[in-house]
Amino acid sequence: MDAETVLRNVSAVAAEFAADRRERQQRRHLDPDDFKKLADAGYLLTGVPADMGGLWVDLRKSVRAYAEILRTLARGDASVALVSAMHPAVLNLWLGNRGTTPAFEEQKRLVCQTALDGHWWGTVTSEPGSGGDITMTRATASRAEDGAYRLFGQKHFGSGSGVTSYMVTSAIPEGGERGEVFFLDVRGAAWDGSAGMKLVAPWDGHGMIATQSHAFEFTGYPATLVPPRELPGFGDAGALGLVLFTAVIVGVVQEAVATARRQVTRKKAQLRPYELVEWARIEQEAWLIDQAYEGMLRATEALGTGASLDSMLAKVSIAELAESVTGLVCRVVGGGSFSQSSPYGAAFEDVRALGFLRPPWGLAYDQMLTEIWARSPAGA
């Protein structure tokens, strides 16, 4: 399959999800059958390089296709789309990195093969008290007698828990001074602590309620170290993830506005002056979201990881505008938007997730302003 074929297939799946939206938005769990449908649609190929039969070429050439696939999926089910976004973002740790050792290249081939074999990847790297900064990890990875690593520490926001087969995390390896990247094989893992992985807090978020973003405590769970590589940390994966998470929120906003527009148009003659003014603001801010999203894509296509400032500006702007737009939609629609069967209240809560996704608000503004100051020397 090529990217256009996968987009068409995912669009059909998203339409099926959308037809069942009322029931879906009240779920508190993920349905494995949804992910089987997406796998059959070819979505898992987003985690495979083109030379292995997948979709990935490089950040500049692949970012738009990947973002559009997820934006389309989000119009059907926001929670499923957000979990799905983790798969290519995480695997881009290998796809977007140029290995400096044979060990890295061999691991890259093995992990990409897991996607070809039908396995989903996710992440469980955030930690309480870190402020969303993965470089501040306090988790540790000790060496066992067999030479393998064992993970110790608390982690949360494990989106897709129970659906993913593998999860990327970070920890300070024994004898090391800084956090390194590891991945966990969580297929069939017990969550009672008997194997070193204990569920300590099931996800109960106000938004993205069906992402199963659980919190875990690890007490000696087997972990595999990612070998040395040219790009430190997450390489291109951070840049790609930022775009993909934003694309999910853009899709949610677009669907909410389109649905409300059909509803409001039928009664536009009965709208009060306040509602007319607020609807005009909805159209204006929704347009701005679309422009910021397009700008983010174009900047990444032109500059790759060099578009970090443009992407961060777009991300935080869309995060704020998305809350505003969906909140205004709820005001215009009225009290009915508070019903759990209404798509509008759910959309309002879902889009708020973008401000807390990597990087979260505080860290995002720190990084954004640091780069702005670096580009604007004193007196310039």
C-alpha positions in Angstrom: 0.0 0.0 0.0 1.0 3.6 -0.5 0.1 6.5 1.7 -2.9 7.5 -0.5 -4.4 4.0 -0.3 -3.9 4.0 3.5 -5.6 7.4 3.8 -8.6 6.1 1.8 -8.8 3.0 3.9 -8.5 4.9 7.2 -11.1 7.4 5.9 -13.6 4.6 5.5 -12.8 3.3 9.0 -13.2 6.8 10.4 -16.6 7.1 8.7 -17.7 3.9 10.3 -16.6 5.2 13.7 -18.3 8.5 13.2 -21.6 6.7 12.5 -21.4 5.3 16.0 -20.2 8.4 17.7 -22.9 8.7 20.3 -22.0 5.3 21.8 -18.3 5.8 21.3 -17.9 9.0 23.2 -19.3 7.4 26.3 -16.7 4.6 26.3 -14.1 4.4 29.0 -12.1 1.7 27.2 -10.4 0.9 23.9 -11.9 -1.8 21.7 -9.1 -4.0 20.2 -11.4 -4.6 17.2 -10.9 -0.9 16.2 -7.2 -1.4 16.0 -7.6 -4.5 14.0 -9.6 -2.6 11.5 -6.9 0.1 11.3 -4.2 -2.6 10.9 -6.2 -4.1 8.1 -6.4 -0.6 6.5 -2.6 -0.5 6.4 -2.1 2.0 9.2 0.7 0.1 10.9 2.8 0.7 7.8 3.4 4.2 9.2 5.9 2.6 11.4 7.8 0.9 8.6 10.4 2.4 6.2 9.7 2.3 2.5 12.6 -0.1 1.8 10.8 -2.6 4.0 7.4 -2.1 2.3 6.2 0.7 4.6 5.2 4.4 4.2 8.1 6.2 5.8 10.5 8.1 3.6 11.8 10.9 5.8 10.3 13.7 7.9 9.9 16.2 5.2 8.4 13.9 2.6 6.2 11.9 5.0 4.9 14.4 7.6 1.9 15.6 5.6 0.6 12.1 4.6 0.9 11.0 8.2 -0.8 14.1 9.6 -3.7 13.8 7.2 -4.3 10.2 8.0 -4.5 11.0 11.7 -6.6 14.2 11.2 -9.1 12.1 9.2 -9.2 9.4 11.8 -9.8 11.9 14.6 -13.0 13.0 12.9 -14.3 9.5 13.6 -12.9 8.8 17.1 -10.5 11.1 19.0 -9.3 8.6 21.5 -8.4 6.0 19.0 -6.7 8.6 16.9 -4.6 9.9 19.8 -3.5 6.3 20.7 -2.7 5.6 17.0 -0.6 8.8 16.8 1.9 7.2 19.3 2.7 4.3 16.9 4.6 6.3 14.1 5.8 8.9 16.6 7.5 6.3 18.7 8.8 4.2 15.9 10.3 7.3 14.4 12.9 7.0 17.1 14.4 4.5 14.7 13.0 5.6 11.4 14.1 9.2 11.8 17.5 8.4 13.2 20.7 7.5 11.4 22.3 4.7 13.3 26.0 5.0 14.2 26.4 1.3 15.2 25.5 -2.0 13.6 23.5 -2.8 16.8 21.3 0.2 16.2 20.6 -0.7 12.6 19.8 -4.3 13.6 17.4 -3.2 16.3 15.8 -0.8 13.8 15.1 -3.7 11.5 13.7 -5.8 14.3 11.4 -3.2 15.7 10.0 -2.3 12.3 9.4 -5.9 11.6 7.1 -6.0 14.6 4.9 -3.4 13.0 4.8 -5.5 9.8 3.8 -8.4 12.0 0.8 -6.5 13.3 2.0 -5.0 16.6 1.2 -1.6 17.9 3.7 0.7 19.6 3.1 3.3 22.3 4.9 5.2 25.0 4.9 5.2 28.8 7.7 7.7 29.5 6.1 10.5 31.5 6.8 10.6 35.2 5.1 12.3 38.2 6.9 15.5 39.1 8.9 15.8 35.8 6.7 18.6 34.4 6.6 16.6 31.1 10.3 16.9 30.6 11.5 13.4 29.7 15.1 14.4 30.4 14.2 14.7 34.0 13.6 11.0 34.4 14.2 9.5 37.8 13.4 6.0 36.8 16.4 3.6 36.8 17.4 0.5 34.8 19.6 -2.0 36.6 21.6 -4.8 35.1 20.5 -8.3 35.8 22.8 -11.4 35.9 21.8 -12.2 32.3 23.0 -8.7 31.2 19.5 -7.5 30.5 18.0 -4.4 32.1 15.3 -4.2 34.6 13.1 -1.0 34.9 12.3 0.6 38.3 10.2 3.7 38.8 6.7 5.2 38.3 5.4 6.2 34.9 2.1 7.6 33.7 0.2 8.6 30.5 0.8 5.1 29.1 -1.7 5.7 26.2 -3.0 2.6 24.6 -2.2 0.4 27.6 -3.6 -3.1 26.9 -3.7 -2.5 23.1 0.0 -1.8 22.4 2.5 -4.7 22.2 5.6 -2.5 22.9 6.1 0.8 24.8 9.0 3.2 24.7 10.2 4.7 28.0 13.2 6.4 29.5 15.4 5.6 32.5 18.9 6.2 33.8 20.9 3.0 33.2 23.0 1.5 35.9 26.3 3.4 35.9 25.0 6.2 33.7 24.4 9.8 34.5 21.5 10.7 32.2 18.3 9.2 30.9 18.4 6.8 28.0 15.7 5.4 25.8 14.4 1.8 26.5 11.5 -0.1 25.2 9.3 -2.7 26.9 7.6 -5.8 25.5 4.2 -5.7 27.2 2.4 -8.4 25.3 0.3 -10.3 27.8 1.9 -8.5 30.7 0.3 -8.9 34.1 -0.6 -5.6 35.7 -0.7 -6.9 39.3 3.0 -6.4 40.0 3.8 -10.1 39.9 6.0 -9.6 36.8 7.3 -6.1 37.8 4.5 -4.0 36.2 1.7 -2.8 38.5 -1.3 -0.7 37.5 -1.5 2.1 40.1 -4.0 4.5 38.5 -6.4 3.6 35.7 -6.9 6.6 33.3 -10.0 8.7 34.3 -9.3 11.9 32.3 -12.0 14.4 31.5 -11.0 14.3 27.9 -9.6 11.5 25.7 -11.4 9.3 28.2 -11.0 6.1 26.2 -7.3 6.2 25.7 -6.4 3.9 28.6 -3.5 6.2 29.5 -2.9 4.3 32.7 -0.2 4.9 35.3 2.2 2.1 36.3 4.8 1.3 38.9 7.7 -0.8 37.6 9.7 -3.0 39.9 12.2 -4.9 37.8 10.3 -5.1 34.6 12.5 -6.3 31.6 13.6 -3.4 29.4 15.7 -3.2 26.2 18.2 -0.4 25.8 18.2 1.5 22.5 21.8 1.4 21.3 23.9 4.6 20.6 22.6 6.7 17.6 23.5 9.8 15.8 20.7 12.0 17.1 20.4 12.2 20.9 17.1 11.6 22.7 14.2 11.1 20.4 15.6 12.6 17.2 13.0 13.3 14.6 10.4 11.5 16.7 9.8 14.7 18.7 9.2 16.8 15.7 6.9 14.2 14.1 4.9 13.6 17.3 4.3 17.4 17.7 2.7 17.5 14.3 0.7 14.3 14.7 -0.8 15.2 18.1 -1.8 18.6 16.6 -3.4 16.9 13.6 -5.6 14.9 15.9 -6.9 18.0 17.6 -7.4 19.8 14.3 -9.5 16.8 13.2 -11.7 17.0 16.3 -12.3 20.7 15.9 -13.1 20.4 12.2 -15.7 17.7 12.9 -17.3 19.6 15.8 -17.5 22.8 13.7 -18.9 21.0 10.6 -21.5 19.2 12.7 -22.5 22.3 14.5 -22.6 24.3 11.2 -25.2 21.9 9.8 -27.3 22.2 13.0 -27.0 26.0 13.2 -27.7 26.6 9.5 -31.1 24.9 9.8 -32.1 27.5 12.5 -30.1 30.5 11.5 -33.2 32.7 11.3 -33.9 32.0 15.0 -30.4 32.8 16.2 -30.1 35.6 18.7 -27.6 38.5 18.1 -25.2 37.0 20.6 -25.3 33.6 19.0 -24.7 35.2 15.5 -21.7 37.1 16.8 -20.3 34.0 18.5 -20.8 31.9 15.4 -18.9 34.5 13.4 -16.0 34.1 15.9 -16.2 30.3 15.5 -15.7 30.6 11.8 -12.9 33.0 12.2 -11.0 31.0 14.8 -11.6 27.7 13.0 -10.0 29.3 9.9 -7.0 30.4 12.0 -6.6 26.8 13.2 -6.6 25.5 9.6 -4.0 28.1 8.6 -1.7 27.4 11.6 -2.0 23.6 10.8 -1.1 24.2 7.2 1.8 26.5 8.2 3.1 23.8 10.5 3.1 21.2 7.7 4.7 23.5 5.2 7.4 24.5 7.6 8.2 20.9 8.4 8.2 20.0 4.7 10.7 22.8 4.0 12.9 22.6 7.1 12.5 19.2 8.8 13.5 19.5 12.4 14.6 23.0 11.7 10.9 24.0 11.9 10.9 23.4 15.6 9.9 27.0 16.5 7.2 27.2 13.8 5.8 23.9 14.9 5.8 24.9 18.6 4.1 28.3 17.8 1.5 26.5 15.7 0.9 23.9 18.4 0.4 26.3 21.3 -1.7 28.6 19.1 -4.0 25.7 18.0 -4.2 24.4 21.6 -5.6 27.8 22.7 -7.8 28.3 19.7 -9.2 24.8 19.9 -10.5 25.3 23.4 -12.0 28.6 22.4 -13.7 27.3 19.3 -15.2 24.2 20.9 -16.3 26.3 23.9 -18.0 28.8 21.6 -19.8 25.9 19.8 -21.1 24.7 23.1 -22.5 28.2 23.9 -24.2 28.6 20.6 -25.7 25.1 20.6 -26.9 25.7 24.2 -27.6 23.4 27.1 -27.8 20.3 25.0 -24.1 20.4 24.5 -23.7 19.2 28.2 -25.4 15.9 27.4 -23.1 12.9 27.2 -24.8 12.0 23.9 -23.8 15.4 22.4 -20.6 15.6 20.4 -19.8 19.1 21.4 -19.0 18.8 25.1 -16.9 15.8 24.4 -15.0 17.7 21.7 -14.4 20.5 24.1 -12.8 18.2 26.7 -10.8 16.2 24.0 -9.1 19.2 22.4 -7.8 20.4 25.8 -5.5 17.4 25.7 -3.2 19.2 23.2 -2.0 21.7 25.7 -0.9 18.8 28.0 0.6 16.7 25.3 4.4 16.6 24.8 5.5 19.2 25.5 2.9 20.4 28.0 2.1 24.1 28.5 4.9 25.2 30.8 7.7 23.3 29.0 6.3 24.2 25.6 6.5 27.9 26.4 10.0 27.5 27.9 11.3 25.9 24.7 9.5 28.3 22.5 10.8 31.4 24.2 14.3 30.0 24.5 14.4 29.6 20.8 12.9 33.0 20.1 15.6 34.7 22.3 18.3 32.7 20.7 17.2 34.0 17.3 16.8 37.6 18.6 20.1 38.7 20.1 20.0 41.8 22.4 19.7 45.0 20.5 18.5 43.3 17.3 
